[in-house]
Amino acid sequence: MIFLGIDLFTQIFTVVAMVFVLVYMDWKLFTIFLVATPLFALSFNYFGNKRKKYSQKVQESASEYTQFLNQVISGLETVKLFKKEFILNIFEKINQTFFKNQRKSALYDVFFLSSIEVASYFAASGIILYGGIRIINGELTTGALFSFLSALLILVNSLQILQRGLLQVKVITPIVERILFVLDLPQEEEKGENFQTLKEKVKYENVSLKIDSHYILKDVNVEIKKGLKVGIVGPTGSGKSSFVKLLYGIYRNYEGKILLDDKELKDYSIKSLREKIAVVSQDVFIFNDTVENNLRIVKPDATQEEIIKALNLAKADFVFKHKDGIKMMVGERGSSLSGGERQRIAIARIFLKNPEIVIVDEGTSALDIETEKYVMDSIYTYFSDKTVLIIAHRLKTLEKCDKILFFENGKLIKEGTFKDLNL
């Protein structure tokens, strides 16, 4: 882009200089050239807009193309079970759209350059014709005409380079617009007090959450005292995950109040809240790095002894059976690990972080019964004085919880102990 800017500046300077030279040499001949100027402008405006339009379509098609390939490769084992013809048909449509947009973009580029050439030849023909008449009439010498044409050639060449540069700016405009769109997305504001520790309780007072004119949560009222182990159950889509996501600032546009020790959650900075909260969910994100570094993201200064302890508490014994131990590479998104192994890495993170509030959102769903029991016992014991919120469909996982919250259609229908609710 720097070289493009320098070249454009050079060509602009050349165009201005040559205009003065040509006017000085013979303003009558130059007037003929000016007749062709509107053709240059119309060509640039029309074909420039077309190139911009199809450049944007090419970017969108390329995004769809790579996204589809990424999805197929990521889920290759599952895709193999599908009808191959159906997948190929989808890919063929995406590929054809991509090719069509690229072809049209290239075609309009050719049309643009051709139109510039035609306009240039039209102007040159007029100048030669008029210049020839003036030579016959003795008003102009042959040398003067050729000198004028030579200077005109420099001007036309600079104009072509300048227009190509400006056209390229139009082509990259959609790319810049997409980048700016991402950069202009609302950013989380890092303002508010630092959250240090939970001393007494978390309290929801008439909390509702509305997304796209639909209430995800409605008038939730509940108090969770520090140190309690709280199970959260309910049908799919009942608002369980949204209920806990409010605590670590995924949603900030809720109605009502969420109090941490009688202080509104919104009064705390998001960063300080997330430093004191650990979450393990069903969808685990693993970096393409070592097991060690995948744990250090929650505590960069952790010792190897702390990392090993966290892995043991999460029953991630498969790590120690590997020849590289905690230095083993896990592959992109943990591709070299099973679903249960990825979840145990995520669970080890919460032990290493040792937060004030622990949230387990279907975080043991990929574990077998024996491993899940071991892990949950570790959580109950290790975080005995911490507040733990557990969302689970396996009700047996919640037997040791002090309180159970039952959600349905975004509302907290009832609460009580495991026995009270006859689960």
Contacts in CASP RR format, 6 or more apart in sequence:
PFRMAT RR
TARGET T0000
AUTHOR 0000-0000-0000
METHOD contacts of the structure
MODEL  1
MIFLGIDLFTQIFTVVAMVFVLVYMDWKLFTIFLVATPLFALSFNYFGNK
RKKYSQKVQESASEYTQFLNQVISGLETVKLFKKEFILNIFEKINQTFFK
NQRKSALYDVFFLSSIEVASYFAASGIILYGGIRIINGELTTGALFSFLS
ALLILVNSLQILQRGLLQVKVITPIVERILFVLDLPQEEEKGENFQTLKE
KVKYENVSLKIDSHYILKDVNVEIKKGLKVGIVGPTGSGKSSFVKLLYGI
YRNYEGKILLDDKELKDYSIKSLREKIAVVSQDVFIFNDTVENNLRIVKP
DATQEEIIKALNLAKADFVFKHKDGIKMMVGERGSSLSGGERQRIAIARI
FLKNPEIVIVDEGTSALDIETEKYVMDSIYTYFSDKTVLIIAHRLKTLEK
CDKILFFENGKLIKEGTFKDLNL
4 165 0 8 1.000
4 168 0 8 1.000
4 169 0 8 1.000
7 161 0 8 1.000
7 165 0 8 1.000
8 162 0 8 1.000
8 165 0 8 1.000
8 166 0 8 1.000
11 158 0 8 1.000
11 159 0 8 1.000
11 161 0 8 1.000
11 162 0 8 1.000
12 162 0 8 1.000
14 154 0 8 1.000
14 155 0 8 1.000
14 158 0 8 1.000
15 155 0 8 1.000
15 158 0 8 1.000
15 159 0 8 1.000
15 162 0 8 1.000
18 151 0 8 1.000
18 152 0 8 1.000
18 154 0 8 1.000
18 155 0 8 1.000
18 158 0 8 1.000
19 30 0 8 1.000
19 155 0 8 1.000
21 151 0 8 1.000
22 29 0 8 1.000
22 30 0 8 1.000
22 33 0 8 1.000
22 148 0 8 1.000
22 151 0 8 1.000
22 152 0 8 1.000
22 155 0 8 1.000
23 30 0 8 1.000
25 144 0 8 1.000
25 147 0 8 1.000
25 148 0 8 1.000
25 151 0 8 1.000
26 140 0 8 1.000
26 144 0 8 1.000
26 148 0 8 1.000
28 130 0 8 1.000
29 127 0 8 1.000
29 130 0 8 1.000
29 131 0 8 1.000
29 145 0 8 1.000
29 148 0 8 1.000
32 123 0 8 1.000
32 126 0 8 1.000
32 127 0 8 1.000
32 130 0 8 1.000
33 123 0 8 1.000
33 127 0 8 1.000
33 152 0 8 1.000
33 155 0 8 1.000
35 123 0 8 1.000
36 119 0 8 1.000
36 120 0 8 1.000
36 122 0 8 1.000
36 123 0 8 1.000
39 115 0 8 1.000
39 118 0 8 1.000
39 119 0 8 1.000
39 122 0 8 1.000
40 116 0 8 1.000
40 119 0 8 1.000
40 159 0 8 1.000
40 163 0 8 1.000
43 112 0 8 1.000
43 115 0 8 1.000
43 116 0 8 1.000
43 119 0 8 1.000
44 112 0 8 1.000
44 163 0 8 1.000
44 166 0 8 1.000
44 167 0 8 1.000
47 108 0 8 1.000
47 109 0 8 1.000
47 111 0 8 1.000
47 112 0 8 1.000
47 115 0 8 1.000
47 167 0 8 1.000
48 108 0 8 1.000
48 112 0 8 1.000
48 167 0 8 1.000
48 170 0 8 1.000
49 170 0 8 1.000
50 104 0 8 1.000
50 108 0 8 1.000
51 105 0 8 1.000
51 108 0 8 1.000
51 109 0 8 1.000
51 112 0 8 1.000
51 167 0 8 1.000
51 170 0 8 1.000
51 171 0 8 1.000
52 170 0 8 1.000
52 171 0 8 1.000
52 173 0 8 1.000
52 174 0 8 1.000
54 101 0 8 1.000
54 104 0 8 1.000
54 105 0 8 1.000
54 108 0 8 1.000
55 105 0 8 1.000
55 170 0 8 1.000
55 171 0 8 1.000
55 172 0 8 1.000
55 173 0 8 1.000
55 174 0 8 1.000
55 175 0 8 1.000
56 174 0 8 1.000
56 177 0 8 1.000
57 101 0 8 1.000
57 104 0 8 1.000
57 105 0 8 1.000
58 98 0 8 1.000
58 101 0 8 1.000
58 102 0 8 1.000
58 105 0 8 1.000
59 174 0 8 1.000
59 175 0 8 1.000
59 178 0 8 1.000
61 94 0 8 1.000
61 97 0 8 1.000
61 98 0 8 1.000
61 101 0 8 1.000
61 102 0 8 1.000
62 98 0 8 1.000
64 94 0 8 1.000
64 97 0 8 1.000
64 98 0 8 1.000
65 94 0 8 1.000
65 95 0 8 1.000
65 98 0 8 1.000
68 90 0 8 1.000
68 91 0 8 1.000
68 94 0 8 1.000
72 79 0 8 1.000
72 87 0 8 1.000
72 91 0 8 1.000
74 333 0 8 1.000
79 87 0 8 1.000
105 171 0 8 1.000
109 167 0 8 1.000
112 163 0 8 1.000
112 167 0 8 1.000
113 160 0 8 1.000
113 164 0 8 1.000
116 159 0 8 1.000
116 160 0 8 1.000
116 163 0 8 1.000
120 156 0 8 1.000
120 160 0 8 1.000
123 152 0 8 1.000
123 156 0 8 1.000
124 149 0 8 1.000
124 152 0 8 1.000
124 156 0 8 1.000
127 148 0 8 1.000
127 149 0 8 1.000
127 152 0 8 1.000
128 145 0 8 1.000
128 149 0 8 1.000
131 140 0 8 1.000
131 145 0 8 1.000
132 140 0 8 1.000
132 145 0 8 1.000
134 140 0 8 1.000
134 145 0 8 1.000
135 141 0 8 1.000
135 142 0 8 1.000
135 145 0 8 1.000
188 270 0 8 1.000
189 270 0 8 1.000
190 269 0 8 1.000
190 270 0 8 1.000
190 271 0 8 1.000
191 269 0 8 1.000
192 267 0 8 1.000
192 268 0 8 1.000
192 269 0 8 1.000
193 263 0 8 1.000
193 267 0 8 1.000
193 268 0 8 1.000
193 269 0 8 1.000
193 272 0 8 1.000
194 268 0 8 1.000
194 269 0 8 1.000
194 272 0 8 1.000
195 260 0 8 1.000
195 268 0 8 1.000
195 269 0 8 1.000
195 272 0 8 1.000
195 273 0 8 1.000
195 275 0 8 1.000
195 276 0 8 1.000
196 272 0 8 1.000
196 276 0 8 1.000
197 276 0 8 1.000
197 356 0 8 1.000
198 226 0 8 1.000
198 260 0 8 1.000
198 261 0 8 1.000
198 276 0 8 1.000
198 356 0 8 1.000
198 357 0 8 1.000
198 387 0 8 1.000
199 226 0 8 1.000
199 261 0 8 1.000
200 225 0 8 1.000
200 226 0 8 1.000
200 261 0 8 1.000
200 262 0 8 1.000
201 223 0 8 1.000
201 224 0 8 1.000
201 225 0 8 1.000
201 226 0 8 1.000
201 259 0 8 1.000
201 261 0 8 1.000
202 223 0 8 1.000
202 224 0 8 1.000
202 226 0 8 1.000
202 247 0 8 1.000
202 258 0 8 1.000
202 259 0 8 1.000
202 260 0 8 1.000
202 357 0 8 1.000
202 387 0 8 1.000
203 222 0 8 1.000
203 223 0 8 1.000
203 224 0 8 1.000
203 257 0 8 1.000
203 258 0 8 1.000
203 259 0 8 1.000
203 262 0 8 1.000
204 220 0 8 1.000
204 221 0 8 1.000
204 222 0 8 1.000
204 223 0 8 1.000
204 257 0 8 1.000
204 258 0 8 1.000
204 259 0 8 1.000
205 221 0 8 1.000
205 256 0 8 1.000
205 257 0 8 1.000
205 258 0 8 1.000
205 259 0 8 1.000
206 219 0 8 1.000
206 220 0 8 1.000
206 221 0 8 1.000
206 255 0 8 1.000
206 256 0 8 1.000
206 257 0 8 1.000
207 217 0 8 1.000
207 219 0 8 1.000
207 220 0 8 1.000
207 221 0 8 1.000
207 246 0 8 1.000
207 254 0 8 1.000
207 255 0 8 1.000
207 256 0 8 1.000
207 257 0 8 1.000
207 258 0 8 1.000
208 215 0 8 1.000
208 217 0 8 1.000
208 218 0 8 1.000
208 219 0 8 1.000
208 220 0 8 1.000
208 254 0 8 1.000
208 255 0 8 1.000
208 256 0 8 1.000
209 215 0 8 1.000
209 216 0 8 1.000
209 217 0 8 1.000
209 242 0 8 1.000
209 246 0 8 1.000
209 251 0 8 1.000
209 253 0 8 1.000
209 254 0 8 1.000
209 255 0 8 1.000
210 216 0 8 1.000
210 253 0 8 1.000
210 255 0 8 1.000
211 251 0 8 1.000
215 410 0 8 1.000
216 239 0 8 1.000
216 242 0 8 1.000
216 410 0 8 1.000
217 239 0 8 1.000
217 242 0 8 1.000
217 243 0 8 1.000
217 246 0 8 1.000
217 254 0 8 1.000
217 410 0 8 1.000
217 411 0 8 1.000
218 409 0 8 1.000
218 410 0 8 1.000
218 411 0 8 1.000
219 411 0 8 1.000
220 243 0 8 1.000
220 410 0 8 1.000
220 411 0 8 1.000
220 412 0 8 1.000
221 412 0 8 1.000
222 405 0 8 1.000
222 412 0 8 1.000
222 415 0 8 1.000
224 230 0 8 1.000
224 387 0 8 1.000
224 389 0 8 1.000
224 403 0 8 1.000
225 387 0 8 1.000
226 386 0 8 1.000
226 387 0 8 1.000
227 384 0 8 1.000
227 385 0 8 1.000
227 386 0 8 1.000
227 387 0 8 1.000
227 388 0 8 1.000
228 387 0 8 1.000
228 388 0 8 1.000
228 402 0 8 1.000
228 403 0 8 1.000
229 380 0 8 1.000
229 388 0 8 1.000
229 390 0 8 1.000
229 400 0 8 1.000
229 401 0 8 1.000
229 402 0 8 1.000
229 403 0 8 1.000
230 387 0 8 1.000
230 388 0 8 1.000
230 389 0 8 1.000
230 390 0 8 1.000
230 401 0 8 1.000
230 402 0 8 1.000
230 403 0 8 1.000
230 404 0 8 1.000
230 405 0 8 1.000
231 389 0 8 1.000
231 390 0 8 1.000
231 391 0 8 1.000
231 392 0 8 1.000
231 398 0 8 1.000
231 401 0 8 1.000
231 403 0 8 1.000
231 404 0 8 1.000
231 405 0 8 1.000
232 240 0 8 1.000
232 243 0 8 1.000
232 244 0 8 1.000
232 389 0 8 1.000
232 390 0 8 1.000
232 391 0 8 1.000
232 392 0 8 1.000
232 404 0 8 1.000
232 405 0 8 1.000
232 407 0 8 1.000
233 240 0 8 1.000
233 391 0 8 1.000
233 392 0 8 1.000
233 393 0 8 1.000
233 395 0 8 1.000
233 398 0 8 1.000
233 404 0 8 1.000
233 405 0 8 1.000
233 406 0 8 1.000
233 407 0 8 1.000
233 423 0 8 1.000
234 240 0 8 1.000
234 406 0 8 1.000
234 407 0 8 1.000
234 408 0 8 1.000
235 408 0 8 1.000
237 410 0 8 1.000
238 407 0 8 1.000
238 408 0 8 1.000
238 409 0 8 1.000
238 410 0 8 1.000
239 407 0 8 1.000
239 410 0 8 1.000
240 361 0 8 1.000
240 391 0 8 1.000
240 407 0 8 1.000
241 281 0 8 1.000
241 361 0 8 1.000
241 391 0 8 1.000
242 251 0 8 1.000
242 410 0 8 1.000
243 405 0 8 1.000
243 407 0 8 1.000
244 279 0 8 1.000
244 359 0 8 1.000
244 361 0 8 1.000
244 389 0 8 1.000
244 391 0 8 1.000
245 251 0 8 1.000
246 254 0 8 1.000
246 258 0 8 1.000
246 265 0 8 1.000
247 258 0 8 1.000
247 265 0 8 1.000
247 273 0 8 1.000
247 277 0 8 1.000
247 357 0 8 1.000
247 359 0 8 1.000
247 389 0 8 1.000
248 270 0 8 1.000
248 273 0 8 1.000
248 274 0 8 1.000
248 277 0 8 1.000
248 279 0 8 1.000
248 359 0 8 1.000
249 265 0 8 1.000
249 270 0 8 1.000
249 273 0 8 1.000
249 274 0 8 1.000
252 266 0 8 1.000
252 270 0 8 1.000
257 264 0 8 1.000
258 264 0 8 1.000
258 265 0 8 1.000
258 266 0 8 1.000
259 265 0 8 1.000
260 268 0 8 1.000
265 273 0 8 1.000
275 355 0 8 1.000
276 355 0 8 1.000
276 356 0 8 1.000
276 357 0 8 1.000
277 355 0 8 1.000
277 356 0 8 1.000
277 357 0 8 1.000
277 358 0 8 1.000
277 359 0 8 1.000
278 298 0 8 1.000
278 349 0 8 1.000
278 350 0 8 1.000
278 353 0 8 1.000
278 355 0 8 1.000
278 357 0 8 1.000
278 358 0 8 1.000
278 359 0 8 1.000
279 350 0 8 1.000
279 359 0 8 1.000
279 360 0 8 1.000
279 361 0 8 1.000
280 343 0 8 1.000
280 346 0 8 1.000
280 347 0 8 1.000
280 349 0 8 1.000
280 350 0 8 1.000
280 359 0 8 1.000
280 360 0 8 1.000
280 361 0 8 1.000
280 363 0 8 1.000
281 346 0 8 1.000
281 361 0 8 1.000
281 362 0 8 1.000
281 363 0 8 1.000
282 343 0 8 1.000
282 361 0 8 1.000
282 362 0 8 1.000
282 363 0 8 1.000
282 365 0 8 1.000
282 366 0 8 1.000
284 339 0 8 1.000
284 342 0 8 1.000
284 343 0 8 1.000
284 345 0 8 1.000
284 346 0 8 1.000
284 363 0 8 1.000
285 333 0 8 1.000
286 294 0 8 1.000
286 330 0 8 1.000
286 331 0 8 1.000
286 333 0 8 1.000
286 334 0 8 1.000
286 337 0 8 1.000
286 342 0 8 1.000
286 345 0 8 1.000
286 346 0 8 1.000
287 293 0 8 1.000
287 294 0 8 1.000
287 297 0 8 1.000
287 330 0 8 1.000
288 329 0 8 1.000
288 330 0 8 1.000
288 331 0 8 1.000
288 332 0 8 1.000
288 333 0 8 1.000
288 334 0 8 1.000
289 329 0 8 1.000
289 330 0 8 1.000
290 324 0 8 1.000
290 326 0 8 1.000
290 327 0 8 1.000
290 328 0 8 1.000
290 329 0 8 1.000
290 330 0 8 1.000
291 311 0 8 1.000
291 316 0 8 1.000
291 319 0 8 1.000
291 325 0 8 1.000
291 326 0 8 1.000
291 327 0 8 1.000
291 328 0 8 1.000
291 330 0 8 1.000
291 345 0 8 1.000
292 304 0 8 1.000
292 307 0 8 1.000
292 326 0 8 1.000
292 327 0 8 1.000
294 330 0 8 1.000
294 345 0 8 1.000
294 349 0 8 1.000
295 302 0 8 1.000
295 307 0 8 1.000
295 310 0 8 1.000
295 311 0 8 1.000
295 326 0 8 1.000
295 345 0 8 1.000
295 348 0 8 1.000
295 349 0 8 1.000
295 352 0 8 1.000
296 302 0 8 1.000
296 307 0 8 1.000
297 349 0 8 1.000
298 349 0 8 1.000
298 350 0 8 1.000
298 352 0 8 1.000
298 353 0 8 1.000
299 306 0 8 1.000
299 352 0 8 1.000
299 353 0 8 1.000
302 352 0 8 1.000
304 326 0 8 1.000
306 352 0 8 1.000
307 326 0 8 1.000
307 348 0 8 1.000
307 352 0 8 1.000
308 326 0 8 1.000
309 351 0 8 1.000
310 348 0 8 1.000
310 349 0 8 1.000
310 351 0 8 1.000
310 352 0 8 1.000
311 317 0 8 1.000
311 319 0 8 1.000
311 320 0 8 1.000
311 326 0 8 1.000
311 344 0 8 1.000
311 348 0 8 1.000
313 347 0 8 1.000
313 348 0 8 1.000
313 351 0 8 1.000
313 375 0 8 1.000
313 378 0 8 1.000
313 382 0 8 1.000
314 344 0 8 1.000
314 345 0 8 1.000
314 347 0 8 1.000
314 348 0 8 1.000
314 351 0 8 1.000
314 375 0 8 1.000
314 378 0 8 1.000
315 344 0 8 1.000
315 371 0 8 1.000
315 374 0 8 1.000
315 375 0 8 1.000
315 378 0 8 1.000
316 341 0 8 1.000
316 344 0 8 1.000
316 345 0 8 1.000
316 347 0 8 1.000
316 348 0 8 1.000
318 341 0 8 1.000
318 344 0 8 1.000
319 325 0 8 1.000
319 326 0 8 1.000
319 328 0 8 1.000
322 328 0 8 1.000
329 336 0 8 1.000
330 336 0 8 1.000
330 337 0 8 1.000
330 342 0 8 1.000
330 345 0 8 1.000
331 337 0 8 1.000
334 342 0 8 1.000
337 345 0 8 1.000
338 366 0 8 1.000
339 366 0 8 1.000
340 366 0 8 1.000
340 367 0 8 1.000
340 371 0 8 1.000
342 366 0 8 1.000
343 363 0 8 1.000
343 364 0 8 1.000
343 365 0 8 1.000
343 366 0 8 1.000
343 367 0 8 1.000
344 367 0 8 1.000
344 371 0 8 1.000
344 375 0 8 1.000
346 363 0 8 1.000
347 363 0 8 1.000
347 364 0 8 1.000
347 375 0 8 1.000
347 379 0 8 1.000
350 358 0 8 1.000
350 379 0 8 1.000
351 378 0 8 1.000
351 382 0 8 1.000
355 386 0 8 1.000
356 386 0 8 1.000
356 387 0 8 1.000
357 386 0 8 1.000
357 387 0 8 1.000
357 388 0 8 1.000
357 389 0 8 1.000
358 379 0 8 1.000
358 383 0 8 1.000
358 386 0 8 1.000
358 387 0 8 1.000
358 388 0 8 1.000
358 389 0 8 1.000
359 388 0 8 1.000
359 389 0 8 1.000
359 391 0 8 1.000
360 379 0 8 1.000
360 388 0 8 1.000
360 389 0 8 1.000
360 390 0 8 1.000
360 391 0 8 1.000
360 392 0 8 1.000
361 391 0 8 1.000
362 391 0 8 1.000
362 392 0 8 1.000
362 393 0 8 1.000
364 372 0 8 1.000
364 375 0 8 1.000
364 376 0 8 1.000
364 392 0 8 1.000
364 394 0 8 1.000
364 397 0 8 1.000
365 392 0 8 1.000
365 393 0 8 1.000
365 394 0 8 1.000
367 375 0 8 1.000
372 394 0 8 1.000
372 397 0 8 1.000
376 397 0 8 1.000
376 400 0 8 1.000
379 388 0 8 1.000
380 388 0 8 1.000
380 400 0 8 1.000
390 397 0 8 1.000
390 398 0 8 1.000
390 401 0 8 1.000
392 398 0 8 1.000
395 418 0 8 1.000
395 423 0 8 1.000
398 404 0 8 1.000
398 418 0 8 1.000
398 423 0 8 1.000
399 418 0 8 1.000
401 417 0 8 1.000
401 418 0 8 1.000
402 417 0 8 1.000
403 415 0 8 1.000
403 416 0 8 1.000
403 417 0 8 1.000
404 415 0 8 1.000
404 416 0 8 1.000
404 417 0 8 1.000
404 418 0 8 1.000
404 420 0 8 1.000
404 421 0 8 1.000
404 423 0 8 1.000
405 412 0 8 1.000
405 415 0 8 1.000
405 416 0 8 1.000
406 412 0 8 1.000
406 413 0 8 1.000
406 414 0 8 1.000
406 415 0 8 1.000
406 421 0 8 1.000
407 413 0 8 1.000
414 421 0 8 1.000
END
